[in-house]
Amino acid sequence: MRIEVVLAWPDRYSSVQLELPDGATVAEAVARSGLAAEHAPAAHAVHGLIARPDQVLREGDRVELLRPLLSDPKQTRRRRADSGKKSGE
């Protein structure tokens, strides 16, 4: 079966097309792609949905290697809200 593994950054991306046997898992696809050799991904997704490493893949699936967040989105929103309150007073 044909699988695509993708790793993206803000300004570029890397993509690897793989031919894997039926029953292959997300972890096997990630290992075969070589894209996670430098840094282990924070998580994996298949077509945008979080996936476990032992999830079995299907023909045409796209495995996405997710990078860790640079900041906590909740904290970022709180800081923006707090700065808006101070300037609006």
PDB file of N, CA, C and O in Angstrom:
ATOM      1  N   MET A   1       0.846  -1.176   0.000  1.00  0.00           N
ATOM      2  CA  MET A   1       0.000   0.000   0.000  1.00  0.00           C
ATOM      3  C   MET A   1       0.885   1.230   0.000  1.00  0.00           C
ATOM      4  O   MET A   1       2.004   1.202   0.514  1.00  0.00           O
ATOM      5  N   ARG A   2       0.389   2.295  -0.569  1.00  0.00           N
ATOM      6  CA  ARG A   2       1.142   3.542  -0.697  1.00  0.00           C
ATOM      7  C   ARG A   2       0.739   4.505   0.418  1.00  0.00           C
ATOM      8  O   ARG A   2      -0.445   4.755   0.644  1.00  0.00           O
ATOM      9  N   ILE A   3       1.764   5.051   1.122  1.00  0.00           N
ATOM     10  CA  ILE A   3       1.578   5.957   2.257  1.00  0.00           C
ATOM     11  C   ILE A   3       2.461   7.173   2.046  1.00  0.00           C
ATOM     12  O   ILE A   3       3.527   7.063   1.439  1.00  0.00           O
ATOM     13  N   GLU A   4       2.038   8.331   2.536  1.00  0.00           N
ATOM     14  CA  GLU A   4       2.863   9.531   2.523  1.00  0.00           C
ATOM     15  C   GLU A   4       3.140   9.942   3.967  1.00  0.00           C
ATOM     16  O   GLU A   4       2.229   9.941   4.795  1.00  0.00           O
ATOM     17  N   VAL A   5       4.380  10.292   4.275  1.00  0.00           N
ATOM     18  CA  VAL A   5       4.754  10.802   5.591  1.00  0.00           C
ATOM     19  C   VAL A   5       5.251  12.227   5.391  1.00  0.00           C
ATOM     20  O   VAL A   5       6.091  12.484   4.528  1.00  0.00           O
ATOM     21  N   VAL A   6       4.718  13.167   6.207  1.00  0.00           N
ATOM     22  CA  VAL A   6       5.010  14.591   6.025  1.00  0.00           C
ATOM     23  C   VAL A   6       5.484  15.202   7.334  1.00  0.00           C
ATOM     24  O   VAL A   6       4.944  14.914   8.403  1.00  0.00           O
ATOM     25  N   LEU A   7       6.506  16.054   7.232  1.00  0.00           N
ATOM     26  CA  LEU A   7       6.984  16.867   8.353  1.00  0.00           C
ATOM     27  C   LEU A   7       7.029  18.294   7.856  1.00  0.00           C
ATOM     28  O   LEU A   7       7.686  18.572   6.853  1.00  0.00           O
ATOM     29  N   ALA A   8       6.341  19.220   8.539  1.00  0.00           N
ATOM     30  CA  ALA A   8       6.249  20.601   8.063  1.00  0.00           C
ATOM     31  C   ALA A   8       6.804  21.587   9.081  1.00  0.00           C
ATOM     32  O   ALA A   8       6.697  21.386  10.291  1.00  0.00           O
ATOM     33  N   TRP A   9       7.393  22.646   8.567  1.00  0.00           N
ATOM     34  CA  TRP A   9       7.851  23.799   9.344  1.00  0.00           C
ATOM     35  C   TRP A   9       7.096  25.006   8.816  1.00  0.00           C
ATOM     36  O   TRP A   9       6.411  24.891   7.799  1.00  0.00           O
ATOM     37  N   PRO A  10       7.194  26.154   9.464  1.00  0.00           N
ATOM     38  CA  PRO A  10       6.458  27.331   8.987  1.00  0.00           C
ATOM     39  C   PRO A  10       6.788  27.733   7.548  1.00  0.00           C
ATOM     40  O   PRO A  10       5.929  28.267   6.845  1.00  0.00           O
ATOM     41  N   ASP A  11       8.021  27.483   7.103  1.00  0.00           N
ATOM     42  CA  ASP A  11       8.433  27.963   5.781  1.00  0.00           C
ATOM     43  C   ASP A  11       8.745  26.868   4.759  1.00  0.00           C
ATOM     44  O   ASP A  11       9.064  27.177   3.611  1.00  0.00           O
ATOM     45  N   ARG A  12       8.659  25.595   5.153  1.00  0.00           N
ATOM     46  CA  ARG A  12       8.960  24.508   4.221  1.00  0.00           C
ATOM     47  C   ARG A  12       8.380  23.187   4.758  1.00  0.00           C
ATOM     48  O   ARG A  12       7.861  23.123   5.872  1.00  0.00           O
ATOM     49  N   TYR A  13       8.486  22.142   3.931  1.00  0.00           N
ATOM     50  CA  TYR A  13       8.048  20.820   4.398  1.00  0.00           C
ATOM     51  C   TYR A  13       8.870  19.741   3.706  1.00  0.00           C
ATOM     52  O   TYR A  13       9.470  19.973   2.657  1.00  0.00           O
ATOM     53  N   SER A  14       8.886  18.564   4.309  1.00  0.00           N
ATOM     54  CA  SER A  14       9.503  17.380   3.709  1.00  0.00           C
ATOM     55  C   SER A  14       8.427  16.304   3.613  1.00  0.00           C
ATOM     56  O   SER A  14       7.606  16.138   4.515  1.00  0.00           O
ATOM     57  N   SER A  15       8.453  15.592   2.516  1.00  0.00           N
ATOM     58  CA  SER A  15       7.455  14.558   2.281  1.00  0.00           C
ATOM     59  C   SER A  15       8.145  13.329   1.696  1.00  0.00           C
ATOM     60  O   SER A  15       9.013  13.442   0.831  1.00  0.00           O
ATOM     61  N   VAL A  16       7.746  12.159   2.180  1.00  0.00           N
ATOM     62  CA  VAL A  16       8.307  10.898   1.690  1.00  0.00           C
ATOM     63  C   VAL A  16       7.152   9.977   1.313  1.00  0.00           C
ATOM     64  O   VAL A  16       6.236   9.763   2.107  1.00  0.00           O
ATOM     65  N   GLN A  17       7.198   9.435   0.102  1.00  0.00           N
ATOM     66  CA  GLN A  17       6.220   8.438  -0.341  1.00  0.00           C
ATOM     67  C   GLN A  17       6.797   7.061  -0.030  1.00  0.00           C
ATOM     68  O   GLN A  17       7.948   6.779  -0.363  1.00  0.00           O
ATOM     69  N   LEU A  18       6.003   6.208   0.605  1.00  0.00           N
ATOM     70  CA  LEU A  18       6.455   4.867   0.976  1.00  0.00           C
ATOM     71  C   LEU A  18       5.521   3.808   0.419  1.00  0.00           C
ATOM     72  O   LEU A  18       4.320   4.030   0.262  1.00  0.00           O
ATOM     73  N   GLU A  19       6.090   2.671   0.129  1.00  0.00           N
ATOM     74  CA  GLU A  19       5.306   1.484  -0.228  1.00  0.00           C
ATOM     75  C   GLU A  19       5.463   0.525   0.952  1.00  0.00           C
ATOM     76  O   GLU A  19       6.550  -0.004   1.184  1.00  0.00           O
ATOM     77  N   LEU A  20       4.383   0.302   1.693  1.00  0.00           N
ATOM     78  CA  LEU A  20       4.415  -0.528   2.898  1.00  0.00           C
ATOM     79  C   LEU A  20       3.488  -1.731   2.738  1.00  0.00           C
ATOM     80  O   LEU A  20       2.538  -1.682   1.956  1.00  0.00           O
ATOM     81  N   PRO A  21       3.759  -2.811   3.474  1.00  0.00           N
ATOM     82  CA  PRO A  21       2.861  -3.970   3.413  1.00  0.00           C
ATOM     83  C   PRO A  21       1.541  -3.673   4.123  1.00  0.00           C
ATOM     84  O   PRO A  21       1.483  -2.825   5.013  1.00  0.00           O
ATOM     85  N   ASP A  22       0.500  -4.369   3.728  1.00  0.00           N
ATOM     86  CA  ASP A  22      -0.788  -4.231   4.419  1.00  0.00           C
ATOM     87  C   ASP A  22      -0.594  -4.530   5.901  1.00  0.00           C
ATOM     88  O   ASP A  22       0.155  -5.437   6.264  1.00  0.00           O
ATOM     89  N   GLY A  23      -1.270  -3.768   6.753  1.00  0.00           N
ATOM     90  CA  GLY A  23      -1.165  -3.968   8.188  1.00  0.00           C
ATOM     91  C   GLY A  23      -0.064  -3.144   8.833  1.00  0.00           C
ATOM     92  O   GLY A  23       0.155  -3.246  10.040  1.00  0.00           O
ATOM     93  N   ALA A  24       0.639  -2.320   8.043  1.00  0.00           N
ATOM     94  CA  ALA A  24       1.699  -1.481   8.599  1.00  0.00           C
ATOM     95  C   ALA A  24       1.097  -0.434   9.531  1.00  0.00           C
ATOM     96  O   ALA A  24      -0.042  -0.005   9.348  1.00  0.00           O
ATOM     97  N   THR A  25       1.873  -0.033  10.527  1.00  0.00           N
ATOM     98  CA  THR A  25       1.395   0.928  11.527  1.00  0.00           C
ATOM     99  C   THR A  25       2.025   2.304  11.322  1.00  0.00           C
ATOM    100  O   THR A  25       2.960   2.473  10.538  1.00  0.00           O
ATOM    101  N   VAL A  26       1.484   3.280  12.050  1.00  0.00           N
ATOM    102  CA  VAL A  26       2.021   4.633  12.016  1.00  0.00           C
ATOM    103  C   VAL A  26       3.498   4.615  12.409  1.00  0.00           C
ATOM    104  O   VAL A  26       4.319   5.247  11.745  1.00  0.00           O
ATOM    105  N   ALA A  27       3.843   3.903  13.475  1.00  0.00           N
ATOM    106  CA  ALA A  27       5.236   3.841  13.941  1.00  0.00           C
ATOM    107  C   ALA A  27       6.159   3.272  12.872  1.00  0.00           C
ATOM    108  O   ALA A  27       7.275   3.760  12.695  1.00  0.00           O
ATOM    109  N   GLU A  28       5.710   2.251  12.161  1.00  0.00           N
ATOM    110  CA  GLU A  28       6.525   1.665  11.097  1.00  0.00           C
ATOM    111  C   GLU A  28       6.737   2.656   9.957  1.00  0.00           C
ATOM    112  O   GLU A  28       7.836   2.753   9.412  1.00  0.00           O
ATOM    113  N   ALA A  29       5.689   3.387   9.599  1.00  0.00           N
ATOM    114  CA  ALA A  29       5.800   4.381   8.530  1.00  0.00           C
ATOM    115  C   ALA A  29       6.764   5.499   8.925  1.00  0.00           C
ATOM    116  O   ALA A  29       7.582   5.930   8.113  1.00  0.00           O
ATOM    117  N   VAL A  30       6.669   5.966  10.164  1.00  0.00           N
ATOM    118  CA  VAL A  30       7.552   7.027  10.648  1.00  0.00           C
ATOM    119  C   VAL A  30       8.996   6.549  10.627  1.00  0.00           C
ATOM    120  O   VAL A  30       9.883   7.279  10.185  1.00  0.00           O
ATOM    121  N   ALA A  31       9.243   5.338  11.097  1.00  0.00           N
ATOM    122  CA  ALA A  31      10.601   4.789  11.123  1.00  0.00           C
ATOM    123  C   ALA A  31      11.168   4.643   9.714  1.00  0.00           C
ATOM    124  O   ALA A  31      12.320   5.002   9.471  1.00  0.00           O
ATOM    125  N   ARG A  32      10.377   4.126   8.795  1.00  0.00           N
ATOM    126  CA  ARG A  32      10.837   3.929   7.409  1.00  0.00           C
ATOM    127  C   ARG A  32      11.061   5.238   6.686  1.00  0.00           C
ATOM    128  O   ARG A  32      11.888   5.300   5.777  1.00  0.00           O
ATOM    129  N   SER A  33      10.340   6.299   7.067  1.00  0.00           N
ATOM    130  CA  SER A  33      10.464   7.582   6.368  1.00  0.00           C
ATOM    131  C   SER A  33      11.809   8.253   6.628  1.00  0.00           C
ATOM    132  O   SER A  33      12.345   8.941   5.758  1.00  0.00           O
ATOM    133  N   GLY A  34      12.354   8.050   7.834  1.00  0.00           N
ATOM    134  CA  GLY A  34      13.600   8.709   8.196  1.00  0.00           C
ATOM    135  C   GLY A  34      13.436  10.168   8.584  1.00  0.00           C
ATOM    136  O   GLY A  34      14.420  10.822   8.931  1.00  0.00           O
ATOM    137  N   LEU A  35      12.216  10.696   8.534  1.00  0.00           N
ATOM    138  CA  LEU A  35      11.983  12.114   8.835  1.00  0.00           C
ATOM    139  C   LEU A  35      12.097  12.425  10.321  1.00  0.00           C
ATOM    140  O   LEU A  35      12.316  13.579  10.690  1.00  0.00           O
ATOM    141  N   ALA A  36      11.953  11.426  11.175  1.00  0.00           N
ATOM    142  CA  ALA A  36      12.015  11.665  12.620  1.00  0.00           C
ATOM    143  C   ALA A  36      13.379  11.301  13.187  1.00  0.00           C
ATOM    144  O   ALA A  36      13.527  11.174  14.403  1.00  0.00           O
ATOM    145  N   ALA A  37      14.378  11.130  12.325  1.00  0.00           N
ATOM    146  CA  ALA A  37      15.695  10.708  12.779  1.00  0.00           C
ATOM    147  C   ALA A  37      16.357  11.748  13.682  1.00  0.00           C
ATOM    148  O   ALA A  37      16.965  11.393  14.691  1.00  0.00           O
ATOM    149  N   GLU A  38      16.242  13.022  13.329  1.00  0.00           N
ATOM    150  CA  GLU A  38      16.872  14.085  14.118  1.00  0.00           C
ATOM    151  C   GLU A  38      16.135  14.375  15.409  1.00  0.00           C
ATOM    152  O   GLU A  38      16.739  14.405  16.482  1.00  0.00           O
ATOM    153  N   HIS A  39      14.824  14.591  15.309  1.00  0.00           N
ATOM    154  CA  HIS A  39      14.003  14.934  16.471  1.00  0.00           C
ATOM    155  C   HIS A  39      12.751  14.076  16.465  1.00  0.00           C
ATOM    156  O   HIS A  39      12.076  13.944  15.444  1.00  0.00           O
ATOM    157  N   ALA A  40      12.453  13.500  17.608  1.00  0.00           N
ATOM    158  CA  ALA A  40      11.221  12.719  17.714  1.00  0.00           C
ATOM    159  C   ALA A  40      10.028  13.671  17.665  1.00  0.00           C
ATOM    160  O   ALA A  40      10.056  14.716  18.314  1.00  0.00           O
ATOM    161  N   PRO A  41       8.989  13.337  16.916  1.00  0.00           N
ATOM    162  CA  PRO A  41       7.821  14.217  16.854  1.00  0.00           C
ATOM    163  C   PRO A  41       7.067  14.238  18.181  1.00  0.00           C
ATOM    164  O   PRO A  41       7.114  13.278  18.950  1.00  0.00           O
ATOM    165  N   ALA A  42       6.373  15.345  18.436  1.00  0.00           N
ATOM    166  CA  ALA A  42       5.570  15.463  19.653  1.00  0.00           C
ATOM    167  C   ALA A  42       4.366  14.525  19.585  1.00  0.00           C
ATOM    168  O   ALA A  42       3.916  13.998  20.602  1.00  0.00           O
ATOM    169  N   ALA A  43       3.854  14.328  18.375  1.00  0.00           N
ATOM    170  CA  ALA A  43       2.689  13.460  18.160  1.00  0.00           C
ATOM    171  C   ALA A  43       2.620  13.110  16.678  1.00  0.00           C
ATOM    172  O   ALA A  43       3.390  13.623  15.867  1.00  0.00           O
ATOM    173  N   HIS A  44       1.682  12.227  16.343  1.00  0.00           N
ATOM    174  CA  HIS A  44       1.441  11.828  14.959  1.00  0.00           C
ATOM    175  C   HIS A  44      -0.024  12.084  14.640  1.00  0.00           C
ATOM    176  O   HIS A  44      -0.882  12.050  15.522  1.00  0.00           O
ATOM    177  N   ALA A  45      -0.297  12.339  13.373  1.00  0.00           N
ATOM    178  CA  ALA A  45      -1.677  12.469  12.917  1.00  0.00           C
ATOM    179  C   ALA A  45      -1.808  11.738  11.583  1.00  0.00           C
ATOM    180  O   ALA A  45      -0.841  11.608  10.834  1.00  0.00           O
ATOM    181  N   VAL A  46      -3.007  11.270  11.305  1.00  0.00           N
ATOM    182  CA  VAL A  46      -3.320  10.693  10.001  1.00  0.00           C
ATOM    183  C   VAL A  46      -4.451  11.535   9.432  1.00  0.00           C
ATOM    184  O   VAL A  46      -5.554  11.567   9.978  1.00  0.00           O
ATOM    185  N   HIS A  47      -4.168  12.209   8.339  1.00  0.00           N
ATOM    186  CA  HIS A  47      -5.126  13.129   7.715  1.00  0.00           C
ATOM    187  C   HIS A  47      -5.659  14.147   8.730  1.00  0.00           C
ATOM    188  O   HIS A  47      -6.851  14.455   8.730  1.00  0.00           O
ATOM    189  N   GLY A  48      -4.778  14.672   9.595  1.00  0.00           N
ATOM    190  CA  GLY A  48      -5.155  15.727  10.532  1.00  0.00           C
ATOM    191  C   GLY A  48      -5.763  15.270  11.841  1.00  0.00           C
ATOM    192  O   GLY A  48      -6.064  16.106  12.693  1.00  0.00           O
ATOM    193  N   LEU A  49      -5.955  13.978  12.032  1.00  0.00           N
ATOM    194  CA  LEU A  49      -6.518  13.459  13.277  1.00  0.00           C
ATOM    195  C   LEU A  49      -5.425  12.743  14.063  1.00  0.00           C
ATOM    196  O   LEU A  49      -4.718  11.899  13.512  1.00  0.00           O
ATOM    197  N   ILE A  50      -5.280  13.074  15.347  1.00  0.00           N
ATOM    198  CA  ILE A  50      -4.250  12.472  16.186  1.00  0.00           C
ATOM    199  C   ILE A  50      -4.325  10.944  16.087  1.00  0.00           C
ATOM    200  O   ILE A  50      -5.404  10.354  16.133  1.00  0.00           O
ATOM    201  N   ALA A  51      -3.147  10.321  15.948  1.00  0.00           N
ATOM    202  CA  ALA A  51      -3.091   8.865  15.772  1.00  0.00           C
ATOM    203  C   ALA A  51      -2.090   8.252  16.749  1.00  0.00           C
ATOM    204  O   ALA A  51      -1.061   8.851  17.061  1.00  0.00           O
ATOM    205  N   ARG A  52      -2.403   7.071  17.218  1.00  0.00           N
ATOM    206  CA  ARG A  52      -1.485   6.310  18.070  1.00  0.00           C
ATOM    207  C   ARG A  52      -0.414   5.662  17.188  1.00  0.00           C
ATOM    208  O   ARG A  52      -0.670   5.378  16.018  1.00  0.00           O
ATOM    209  N   PRO A  53       0.777   5.426  17.735  1.00  0.00           N
ATOM    210  CA  PRO A  53       1.820   4.758  16.939  1.00  0.00           C
ATOM    211  C   PRO A  53       1.423   3.365  16.451  1.00  0.00           C
ATOM    212  O   PRO A  53       1.915   2.911  15.418  1.00  0.00           O
ATOM    213  N   ASP A  54       0.534   2.678  17.184  1.00  0.00           N
ATOM    214  CA  ASP A  54       0.145   1.325  16.779  1.00  0.00           C
ATOM    215  C   ASP A  54      -1.076   1.305  15.856  1.00  0.00           C
ATOM    216  O   ASP A  54      -1.587   0.232  15.532  1.00  0.00           O
ATOM    217  N   GLN A  55      -1.547   2.479  15.431  1.00  0.00           N
ATOM    218  CA  GLN A  55      -2.698   2.543  14.522  1.00  0.00           C
ATOM    219  C   GLN A  55      -2.318   1.959  13.168  1.00  0.00           C
ATOM    220  O   GLN A  55      -1.277   2.303  12.609  1.00  0.00           O
ATOM    221  N   VAL A  56      -3.157   1.079  12.643  1.00  0.00           N
ATOM    222  CA  VAL A  56      -2.924   0.452  11.343  1.00  0.00           C
ATOM    223  C   VAL A  56      -3.317   1.430  10.242  1.00  0.00           C
ATOM    224  O   VAL A  56      -4.355   2.089  10.314  1.00  0.00           O
ATOM    225  N   LEU A  57      -2.467   1.510   9.221  1.00  0.00           N
ATOM    226  CA  LEU A  57      -2.701   2.440   8.117  1.00  0.00           C
ATOM    227  C   LEU A  57      -3.460   1.778   6.983  1.00  0.00           C
ATOM    228  O   LEU A  57      -3.512   0.553   6.871  1.00  0.00           O
ATOM    229  N   ARG A  58      -4.051   2.628   6.137  1.00  0.00           N
ATOM    230  CA  ARG A  58      -4.768   2.164   4.950  1.00  0.00           C
ATOM    231  C   ARG A  58      -4.156   2.811   3.718  1.00  0.00           C
ATOM    232  O   ARG A  58      -3.454   3.817   3.817  1.00  0.00           O
ATOM    233  N   GLU A  59      -4.421   2.238   2.585  1.00  0.00           N
ATOM    234  CA  GLU A  59      -3.947   2.757   1.297  1.00  0.00           C
ATOM    235  C   GLU A  59      -4.249   4.259   1.184  1.00  0.00           C
ATOM    236  O   GLU A  59      -5.380   4.690   1.408  1.00  0.00           O
ATOM    237  N   GLY A  60      -3.237   5.037   0.837  1.00  0.00           N
ATOM    238  CA  GLY A  60      -3.427   6.463   0.598  1.00  0.00           C
ATOM    239  C   GLY A  60      -3.367   7.344   1.834  1.00  0.00           C
ATOM    240  O   GLY A  60      -3.524   8.560   1.717  1.00  0.00           O
ATOM    241  N   ASP A  61      -3.147   6.779   3.011  1.00  0.00           N
ATOM    242  CA  ASP A  61      -3.081   7.594   4.229  1.00  0.00           C
ATOM    243  C   ASP A  61      -1.888   8.552   4.175  1.00  0.00           C
ATOM    244  O   ASP A  61      -0.863   8.256   3.560  1.00  0.00           O
ATOM    245  N   ARG A  62      -2.042   9.700   4.828  1.00  0.00           N
ATOM    246  CA  ARG A  62      -0.970  10.680   4.987  1.00  0.00           C
ATOM    247  C   ARG A  62      -0.669  10.792   6.475  1.00  0.00           C
ATOM    248  O   ARG A  62      -1.512  11.238   7.254  1.00  0.00           O
ATOM    249  N   VAL A  63       0.529  10.389   6.864  1.00  0.00           N
ATOM    250  CA  VAL A  63       0.960  10.462   8.260  1.00  0.00           C
ATOM    251  C   VAL A  63       1.683  11.791   8.443  1.00  0.00           C
ATOM    252  O   VAL A  63       2.622  12.101   7.710  1.00  0.00           O
ATOM    253  N   GLU A  64       1.244  12.566   9.417  1.00  0.00           N
ATOM    254  CA  GLU A  64       1.837  13.873   9.680  1.00  0.00           C
ATOM    255  C   GLU A  64       2.606  13.818  10.996  1.00  0.00           C
ATOM    256  O   GLU A  64       2.076  13.371  12.013  1.00  0.00           O
ATOM    257  N   LEU A  65       3.844  14.269  10.973  1.00  0.00           N
ATOM    258  CA  LEU A  65       4.667  14.341  12.175  1.00  0.00           C
ATOM    259  C   LEU A  65       4.464  15.727  12.771  1.00  0.00           C
ATOM    260  O   LEU A  65       4.767  16.734  12.132  1.00  0.00           O
ATOM    261  N   LEU A  66       3.959  15.773  13.979  1.00  0.00           N
ATOM    262  CA  LEU A  66       3.602  17.048  14.604  1.00  0.00           C
ATOM    263  C   LEU A  66       4.729  17.538  15.503  1.00  0.00           C
ATOM    264  O   LEU A  66       5.261  16.787  16.321  1.00  0.00           O
ATOM    265  N   ARG A  67       5.083  18.803  15.340  1.00  0.00           N
ATOM    266  CA  ARG A  67       6.125  19.423  16.151  1.00  0.00           C
ATOM    267  C   ARG A  67       5.535  19.904  17.465  1.00  0.00           C
ATOM    268  O   ARG A  67       4.334  20.161  17.543  1.00  0.00           O
ATOM    269  N   PRO A  68       6.368  20.032  18.510  1.00  0.00           N
ATOM    270  CA  PRO A  68       5.845  20.558  19.784  1.00  0.00           C
ATOM    271  C   PRO A  68       5.457  22.022  19.633  1.00  0.00           C
ATOM    272  O   PRO A  68       6.028  22.746  18.817  1.00  0.00           O
ATOM    273  N   LEU A  69       4.482  22.448  20.426  1.00  0.00           N
ATOM    274  CA  LEU A  69       4.077  23.852  20.421  1.00  0.00           C
ATOM    275  C   LEU A  69       5.191  24.697  21.021  1.00  0.00           C
ATOM    276  O   LEU A  69       5.869  24.273  21.957  1.00  0.00           O
ATOM    277  N   LEU A  70       5.376  25.893  20.478  1.00  0.00           N
ATOM    278  CA  LEU A  70       6.394  26.791  21.005  1.00  0.00           C
ATOM    279  C   LEU A  70       5.921  27.500  22.259  1.00  0.00           C
ATOM    280  O   LEU A  70       6.728  27.872  23.112  1.00  0.00           O
ATOM    281  N   SER A  71       4.613  27.687  22.372  1.00  0.00           N
ATOM    282  CA  SER A  71       4.047  28.291  23.580  1.00  0.00           C
ATOM    283  C   SER A  71       2.656  27.716  23.806  1.00  0.00           C
ATOM    284  O   SER A  71       2.019  27.212  22.880  1.00  0.00           O
ATOM    285  N   ASP A  72       2.201  27.797  25.035  1.00  0.00           N
ATOM    286  CA  ASP A  72       0.876  27.303  25.392  1.00  0.00           C
ATOM    287  C   ASP A  72      -0.172  28.275  24.851  1.00  0.00           C
ATOM    288  O   ASP A  72      -0.162  29.446  25.233  1.00  0.00           O
ATOM    289  N   PRO A  73      -1.071  27.833  23.980  1.00  0.00           N
ATOM    290  CA  PRO A  73      -2.071  28.736  23.396  1.00  0.00           C
ATOM    291  C   PRO A  73      -2.930  29.433  24.451  1.00  0.00           C
ATOM    292  O   PRO A  73      -3.302  30.593  24.269  1.00  0.00           O
ATOM    293  N   LYS A  74      -3.249  28.752  25.542  1.00  0.00           N
ATOM    294  CA  LYS A  74      -4.067  29.387  26.586  1.00  0.00           C
ATOM    295  C   LYS A  74      -3.316  30.540  27.233  1.00  0.00           C
ATOM    296  O   LYS A  74      -3.893  31.602  27.470  1.00  0.00           O
ATOM    297  N   GLN A  75      -2.040  30.341  27.519  1.00  0.00           N
ATOM    298  CA  GLN A  75      -1.237  31.407  28.128  1.00  0.00           C
ATOM    299  C   GLN A  75      -1.098  32.589  27.163  1.00  0.00           C
ATOM    300  O   GLN A  75      -1.162  33.743  27.587  1.00  0.00           O
ATOM    301  N   THR A  76      -0.913  32.313  25.900  1.00  0.00           N
ATOM    302  CA  THR A  76      -0.791  33.376  24.904  1.00  0.00           C
ATOM    303  C   THR A  76      -2.067  34.204  24.844  1.00  0.00           C
ATOM    304  O   THR A  76      -1.994  35.431  24.789  1.00  0.00           O
ATOM    305  N   ARG A  77      -3.234  33.568  24.853  1.00  0.00           N
ATOM    306  CA  ARG A  77      -4.512  34.293  24.826  1.00  0.00           C
ATOM    307  C   ARG A  77      -4.682  35.130  26.090  1.00  0.00           C
ATOM    308  O   ARG A  77      -5.141  36.270  26.030  1.00  0.00           O
ATOM    309  N   ARG A  78      -4.309  34.558  27.234  1.00  0.00           N
ATOM    310  CA  ARG A  78      -4.417  35.308  28.498  1.00  0.00           C
ATOM    311  C   ARG A  78      -3.547  36.562  28.472  1.00  0.00           C
ATOM    312  O   ARG A  78      -3.982  37.633  28.896  1.00  0.00           O
ATOM    313  N   ARG A  79      -2.306  36.426  27.970  1.00  0.00           N
ATOM    314  CA  ARG A  79      -1.416  37.593  27.892  1.00  0.00           C
ATOM    315  C   ARG A  79      -1.998  38.667  26.989  1.00  0.00           C
ATOM    316  O   ARG A  79      -1.943  39.853  27.314  1.00  0.00           O
ATOM    317  N   ARG A  80      -2.560  38.253  25.847  1.00  0.00           N
ATOM    318  CA  ARG A  80      -3.165  39.239  24.926  1.00  0.00           C
ATOM    319  C   ARG A  80      -4.365  39.911  25.586  1.00  0.00           C
ATOM    320  O   ARG A  80      -4.548  41.123  25.474  1.00  0.00           O
ATOM    321  N   ALA A  81      -5.182  39.113  26.275  1.00  0.00           N
ATOM    322  CA  ALA A  81      -6.366  39.675  26.934  1.00  0.00           C
ATOM    323  C   ALA A  81      -5.954  40.636  28.042  1.00  0.00           C
ATOM    324  O   ALA A  81      -6.555  41.700  28.192  1.00  0.00           O
ATOM    325  N   ASP A  82      -4.940  40.275  28.815  1.00  0.00           N
ATOM    326  CA  ASP A  82      -4.467  41.145  29.894  1.00  0.00           C
ATOM    327  C   ASP A  82      -3.892  42.443  29.353  1.00  0.00           C
ATOM    328  O   ASP A  82      -4.135  43.504  29.927  1.00  0.00           O
ATOM    329  N   SER A  83      -3.151  42.388  28.286  1.00  0.00           N
ATOM    330  CA  SER A  83      -2.566  43.619  27.728  1.00  0.00           C
ATOM    331  C   SER A  83      -3.659  44.507  27.144  1.00  0.00           C
ATOM    332  O   SER A  83      -3.532  45.731  27.181  1.00  0.00           O
ATOM    333  N   GLY A  84      -4.728  43.926  26.608  1.00  0.00           N
ATOM    334  CA  GLY A  84      -5.844  44.716  26.080  1.00  0.00           C
ATOM    335  C   GLY A  84      -6.621  45.422  27.160  1.00  0.00           C
ATOM    336  O   GLY A  84      -7.092  46.540  26.951  1.00  0.00           O
ATOM    337  N   LYS A  85      -6.768  44.787  28.326  1.00  0.00           N
ATOM    338  CA  LYS A  85      -7.481  45.401  29.452  1.00  0.00           C
ATOM    339  C   LYS A  85      -6.721  46.600  29.972  1.00  0.00           C
ATOM    340  O   LYS A  85      -7.327  47.623  30.290  1.00  0.00           O
ATOM    341  N   LYS A  86      -5.409  46.499  30.066  1.00  0.00           N
ATOM    342  CA  LYS A  86      -4.592  47.588  30.597  1.00  0.00           C
ATOM    343  C   LYS A  86      -4.610  48.790  29.660  1.00  0.00           C
ATOM    344  O   LYS A  86      -4.680  49.930  30.120  1.00  0.00           O
ATOM    345  N   SER A  87      -4.548  48.552  28.363  1.00  0.00           N
ATOM    346  CA  SER A  87      -4.512  49.683  27.421  1.00  0.00           C
ATOM    347  C   SER A  87      -5.911  50.294  27.235  1.00  0.00           C
ATOM    348  O   SER A  87      -6.030  51.451  26.831  1.00  0.00           O
ATOM    349  N   GLY A  88      -6.960  49.529  27.527  1.00  0.00           N
ATOM    350  CA  GLY A  88      -8.329  50.024  27.340  1.00  0.00           C
ATOM    351  C   GLY A  88      -8.856  50.796  28.529  1.00  0.00           C
ATOM    352  O   GLY A  88      -9.946  51.362  28.441  1.00  0.00           O
ATOM    353  N   GLU A  89      -8.136  50.845  29.634  1.00  0.00           N
ATOM    354  CA  GLU A  89      -8.626  51.512  30.834  1.00  0.00           C
ATOM    355  C   GLU A  89      -8.509  53.009  30.744  1.00  0.00           C
ATOM    356  O   GLU A  89      -8.882  53.715  31.681  1.00  0.00           O
TER     357      GLU A  89
END
